[in-house]
Structures are given as structure tokens and as C-alpha cells.
């Protein structure tokens, strides 16, 4: 059990079976007021550290919530997300998930190592490992829980980036009165049972399909789960005196940047969402220093989901600016 400023991390294991993995970063934020965090970027190591708190301070190690490392590949960019700042191996129990971009950096897919709900279909992969190389604590696969899309700015018009986030694991009913967001509490069974070895041949070790290179597949919902929640940019206002687009970050953002954004729910009249809830900022992200950014999120987003969305802003997007 690890306790960080009221956040509880539970890891219950057996010598041979991984029973459950319950973390505060998977829990939705509060409805009443946002949880205020900040992100510290390290350009030298391409890492991003998410801390709980208003501003950077001493004793940051006790406030670390999540960490991410940026990995550039030939056709995409990956942000590997972990519970530890120095361990980004997928073979580790600290592995939480990842964010993967397309070639242009205009579309991202969020993958979680845990199933958000029983109706989700896992994304299997193609790289193979010998069974003895895979720890029983390893996630069997990644689960696609959301996509983030940035609009192309073909006319090079002035203004902030425009983005849409579709959260497949959260129904739009979660923001309605009395609605709830699904919360993953534990894996349904041990990974020893999930990762049953394939029949071996000629004395070779059995192989398992546990890689992370498969194409994205939209998760399927059980009947009645409803359409997924979509987030969009809150419309900025043009400030005549400053000659720029402005949003009210309530003092949480102090440096103008194309990365700054506020996200609200994109709903239709039939969703029966009040005007106040439609204007409620569910996630905001902005710059306060050279490599320091604030991140404030609330229900129905979790820390992991909010962090993944914010990480997408750090990737280069020349076609969107």
C-alpha cells in the first residue's frame, strides 16, 4: 500500500498470481471542484512528470502521480505512462498505459493496461515473447479507451488548436444528472489464467501474443451502455486590447501558448444536459513556466485519462498551427 497525499495505491499479489491492481489514478475526479495538478517537462530525457498540487514545491517525490516518457518511432510517437519516474518498461507492474500518435501527430489513441469495464474488447498485439519471459504481473494486452483528434489548419488562420476527444470508456450519460462513470476496480481474473500458453512444438517454449504494435480497434460496448462522451475546446474570445485569443483560466495559466486549452462536453439537445454543465470545464491545461504546465481535471475524467489528453499537446503538430 502506498499513500501519497490521500491517494491510495493498492497492489495485492500472490507468488504466482497477480490478483488485483487498484489505483487512485483510475478513479474519476470529484464533481464539485477540479483536482489541481502540474506537469514538469524534462527535455533532456523526454519525460513528463505529473504531480499533485497547485505549483512546484519541495518534496515533489511525495506528490508524484504519474510519469510518461516520449518515444519517437518511424511512423508514430508513443508516450509510455508509468507509476514510477524511472521505470517505463511494459514488463513492470508500474506500467499504466500509453498514448500513440499517427504519423502527422494529428490523431492519438489512448491505451489502458486495465479493462475499463467488462464489455470492453482487448487489443491484442503481434510481437511475441517466450512464456517464461512474461511476468505473471504483466497486462495481457492494451485496451483502447479513447481517441484525440486535432483539426488540420489548412488555411493557417490565427487561433488555438482545435481538438476533439472521444472517450470510449465513459458514456455521455455520466455528465447527466445522476449519471456515473464506470470505474475499473480489479482485473476479472489472474493473468496466469488469461495468458494460457499455446501448445509447444518440438520442445520450443510456447509463444504468446503480447506486443503493442497492433492497429487501433474501436472498443465495443454492451447494449444499453450509450454513446461515448466527447470533449471539445471551449470557445475562446478575441481580446481587442491584447490582440489575441483568450480563455479564463482563473489564474492557473500565466504564459500564452498554443498548447493551452480548456475542454467541455460536446452534447446535443437530446442529451438533456443543463447549460451550466455544458459550460463546465472538465479539463484545462496551460503553461506557467518554460517547462511547467498546470493540469486541472474533474468528473468524469480520471488522472490517467486527463494526463494522456494533455500529453498529446506536447507532440509537434505543424499541420494544426
C-alpha positions as a printed Julia matrix, in Angstrom:
321×3 Matrix{Float64}:
   0.0     0.0     0.0
   1.37    3.38   -0.97
  -0.22    6.62    0.24
   0.53    9.95   -1.45
  -1.37   12.97   -0.14
  -4.52   11.0     0.36
  -4.16    8.97   -2.83
  -4.06    5.23   -2.18
  -2.31    2.66   -4.36
  -3.07   -0.97   -3.65
  -1.06   -3.83   -5.07
  -2.2    -7.25   -3.93
  -0.14  -10.09   -5.32
   0.48  -13.77   -4.94
   3.82  -15.5    -5.6
   2.35  -16.95   -8.78
  -0.81  -14.97   -9.47
  -1.49  -11.3    -9.85
  -4.86  -10.82   -8.18
  -5.78   -7.15   -8.46
  -4.4    -3.73   -9.18
  -6.4    -0.8    -7.84
  -5.02    2.72   -8.22
  -6.24    6.2    -7.48
  -5.19    7.39  -10.94
  -8.04    5.3   -12.42
 -10.72    6.87  -10.21
 -12.83    9.74  -11.64
 -12.19   13.18  -10.19
 -14.71   14.94   -7.94
 -17.83   16.59   -9.31
 -17.76   19.7    -7.12
 -14.32   21.15   -7.85
 -11.33   20.14  -10.0
  -8.21   18.39   -8.78
  -5.3    20.76   -9.39
  -2.02   19.28  -10.63
   1.02   20.34  -12.6
   3.3    18.71  -15.17
   7.07   19.11  -15.24
   8.75   18.52  -18.59
  12.35   17.31  -18.85
  13.56   17.95  -22.39
  16.85   16.11  -21.9
  15.19   12.79  -21.05
  11.87   13.35  -22.88
   9.96   12.65  -19.68
   6.87   14.29  -18.23
   6.05   14.08  -14.53
   2.55   14.68  -13.16
   2.42   15.99   -9.59
  -0.46   16.69   -7.26
  -0.57   20.3    -6.08
  -1.01   23.89   -7.14
   2.58   24.81   -8.02
   6.03   23.18   -7.92
   7.44   22.9    -4.42
   9.92   20.94   -2.35
   9.3    17.29   -1.66
   7.87   16.62   -5.11
   8.66   12.93   -4.8
   5.8    12.51   -2.36
   3.36   14.15   -4.78
   4.16   12.19   -7.93
   1.03   10.73   -9.52
   2.16    9.56  -12.95
   5.14    9.78  -15.27
   5.5     9.49  -19.03
   8.35    9.07  -21.47
   8.18   10.16  -25.1
   9.45    7.59  -27.6
   9.76    8.6   -31.24
   9.29    5.86  -33.81
   9.47    5.79  -37.59
   5.73    6.14  -38.16
   4.38    7.38  -34.82
   5.18    8.73  -31.38
   4.49    6.86  -28.15
   4.09    8.28  -24.66
   4.58    5.4   -22.23
   2.84    6.12  -18.91
   4.02    4.65  -15.63
   3.57    4.98  -11.88
   7.33    5.44  -11.47
   9.56    8.15  -12.91
  12.4     5.72  -13.61
  10.63    2.59  -14.85
   8.83    2.66  -18.19
   9.14   -1.0   -19.08
   5.91   -2.66  -20.13
   7.08   -5.74  -18.27
   6.83   -3.84  -14.98
   3.77   -3.64  -12.73
   4.27    0.15  -12.74
   3.15    0.25  -16.39
  -0.21    2.05  -16.68
  -0.79    2.56  -20.39
   0.34    4.6   -23.34
  -0.61    7.27  -25.85
   0.16    6.67  -29.53
   0.03    9.21  -32.36
  -0.36    8.82  -36.09
   2.37    9.88  -38.49
   1.23   13.54  -38.67
   0.63   13.86  -34.94
  -2.98   14.85  -35.56
  -4.67   11.78  -34.07
  -3.85    9.93  -30.86
  -5.15    6.75  -29.29
  -5.16    6.23  -25.52
  -4.45    2.69  -24.33
  -5.05    1.48  -20.79
  -3.45   -1.64  -19.33
  -6.66   -2.38  -17.42
 -10.12   -3.05  -18.86
 -12.39   -0.07  -18.05
 -15.42   -2.35  -17.9
 -16.37   -5.94  -18.65
 -17.82   -5.02  -22.03
 -14.53   -3.75  -23.44
 -12.73   -5.87  -26.02
  -8.93   -6.0   -25.58
  -6.49   -5.12  -28.29
  -4.1    -7.99  -28.83
  -0.75   -7.48  -30.46
   1.77   -9.1   -32.75
   5.23   -9.11  -31.18
   5.97  -12.39  -29.48
   7.7   -13.35  -26.24
   8.57  -16.71  -24.78
   6.2   -17.53  -21.95
   8.99  -17.58  -19.38
   9.88  -14.01  -20.3
   6.44  -12.71  -19.4
   5.85  -11.92  -15.76
   2.51  -13.08  -14.29
   2.0    -9.43  -13.37
   2.03   -8.32  -16.99
  -1.12   -6.92  -18.56
  -2.28   -9.36  -21.22
  -2.97   -6.53  -23.65
  -3.79   -2.86  -24.05
  -7.33   -1.51  -24.16
  -8.28    1.38  -26.42
 -10.23    3.8   -24.22
 -10.22    6.99  -26.24
  -9.05    8.99  -29.24
  -7.85   12.59  -29.53
  -8.07   14.36  -32.87
  -6.64   17.74  -33.84
  -8.19   19.61  -36.73
  -5.94   20.48  -39.66
  -5.39   24.21  -40.09
  -5.07   24.27  -43.88
  -5.82   27.99  -44.13
  -3.26   28.91  -41.46
  -5.82   31.01  -39.64
  -4.9    32.52  -36.29
  -6.21   30.87  -33.17
  -5.64   28.0   -30.76
  -5.55   24.36  -31.75
  -8.93   22.69  -32.15
  -9.29   19.22  -30.71
 -11.93   16.57  -30.11
 -11.6    13.81  -27.54
 -13.82   10.74  -27.74
 -13.7     8.74  -24.51
 -14.97    5.28  -25.4
 -14.86    4.12  -21.78
 -17.13    6.92  -20.48
 -20.78    7.18  -21.61
 -22.18   10.64  -22.23
 -24.79    9.86  -19.56
 -22.01   10.27  -16.97
 -22.35   14.06  -17.12
 -26.13   13.98  -16.86
 -27.82   14.4   -13.5
 -27.43   11.18  -11.57
 -25.12    9.68  -14.18
 -22.0     7.74  -13.26
 -18.74    6.89  -14.96
 -17.54    3.27  -14.93
 -14.63    2.67  -12.57
 -12.25   -0.25  -13.03
 -11.64   -1.85   -9.64
  -9.79   -5.05  -10.39
  -8.88   -7.42  -13.14
 -11.51  -10.14  -13.59
  -9.05  -12.98  -13.22
  -5.39  -13.69  -12.73
  -3.04  -13.18  -15.63
  -1.9   -16.77  -15.29
  -5.38  -17.74  -16.45
  -5.55  -15.0   -19.12
  -2.15  -15.85  -20.58
  -2.64  -19.56  -21.15
   0.33  -20.85  -23.15
  -0.12  -22.1   -26.66
   0.77  -25.73  -27.37
   4.51  -26.02  -27.86
   6.13  -27.91  -30.66
   9.47  -29.64  -30.98
  10.47  -28.74  -27.45
  10.36  -24.98  -28.05
   8.99  -22.61  -25.49
   5.36  -21.62  -26.2
   4.87  -18.11  -27.55
   2.33  -15.51  -26.53
   0.92  -12.56  -28.4
   1.65   -9.64  -26.03
   3.08   -6.85  -28.13
   1.83   -3.29  -28.55
   2.03   -2.82  -32.3
  -1.44   -3.8   -33.42
  -3.65   -1.25  -35.19
  -6.25    0.56  -33.18
  -9.64   -1.08  -32.89
 -12.65    0.77  -31.55
 -13.85   -0.97  -28.37
 -17.33   -2.4   -28.4
 -19.92   -1.57  -25.77
 -22.57   -3.77  -24.36
 -26.13   -2.91  -25.35
 -27.53   -0.01  -23.42
 -24.19    1.49  -22.46
 -24.92    4.56  -24.58
 -22.75    6.67  -26.84
 -19.3     7.72  -25.61
 -18.52   11.09  -24.08
 -16.96   13.63  -26.45
 -14.98   16.65  -25.29
 -14.32   19.76  -27.36
 -12.48   23.04  -26.95
 -14.23   25.75  -25.04
 -14.6    28.62  -27.47
 -12.05   31.41  -26.77
 -12.79   35.1   -27.09
 -10.78   37.61  -29.08
  -9.3    40.29  -26.81
  -9.11   43.57  -28.74
  -6.57   45.24  -26.46
  -4.25   42.25  -26.25
  -4.92   41.22  -29.87
  -5.07   37.54  -29.02
  -7.47   34.71  -28.24
  -8.21   34.47  -24.54
  -9.72   31.97  -22.11
 -10.41   32.46  -18.44
  -8.1    30.03  -16.66
  -8.8    31.68  -13.28
  -5.16   32.42  -12.63
  -3.94   28.87  -13.32
  -2.23   29.77  -16.63
   0.2    32.68  -16.96
   2.06   32.14  -20.26
   0.46   32.35  -23.68
   0.96   29.12  -25.63
  -0.67   27.24  -28.47
  -0.71   24.25  -26.13
  -3.15   25.88  -23.68
  -6.7    24.53  -23.8
  -9.95   24.04  -21.92
 -12.25   21.12  -22.71
 -16.0    20.95  -22.18
 -18.57   18.29  -23.06
 -19.84   18.24  -26.65
 -23.51   17.38  -26.23
 -26.7    17.54  -28.25
 -30.11   18.82  -27.01
 -31.39   15.26  -26.65
 -28.72   14.53  -24.04
 -30.62   16.67  -21.5
 -27.53   18.35  -20.1
 -28.08   21.7   -18.38
 -26.43   24.84  -19.84
 -24.3    25.12  -16.7
 -22.92   21.62  -17.14
 -22.3    22.28  -20.82
 -20.06   25.21  -19.89
 -18.28   23.37  -17.07
 -14.58   22.92  -17.81
 -13.8    19.22  -17.38
 -10.1    19.55  -18.18
  -7.83   22.54  -18.56
  -4.14   22.63  -19.36
  -1.78   25.56  -19.65
   1.73   26.9   -19.36
   3.1    28.71  -16.32
   6.84   28.41  -16.98
   9.42   27.23  -19.51
   8.79   23.57  -18.71
   5.97   23.75  -16.15
   2.3    23.28  -17.03
  -0.85   23.11  -14.93
  -3.47   20.39  -15.33
  -6.86   20.62  -13.6
  -9.43   17.89  -14.12
 -12.73   16.76  -12.63
 -15.52   14.22  -13.04
 -15.86   12.09  -15.08
 -12.17   12.07  -16.08
  -9.52   10.18  -14.14
  -5.94   11.37  -13.63
  -4.7     8.86  -16.21
  -7.22    9.96  -18.86
  -6.55   13.65  -18.22
  -2.77   13.15  -18.3
  -2.96   11.25  -21.59
  -5.01   14.02  -23.21
  -2.53   16.65  -22.03
   0.44   14.63  -23.28
  -0.99   14.81  -26.79
  -0.44   18.56  -26.7
   3.33   18.11  -26.38
   3.72   16.39  -29.75
   4.68   18.54  -32.72
   1.73   19.45  -34.98
   2.87   21.75  -37.82
  -0.3    20.98  -39.79
  -2.53   22.26  -36.99
  -0.93   25.63  -36.27
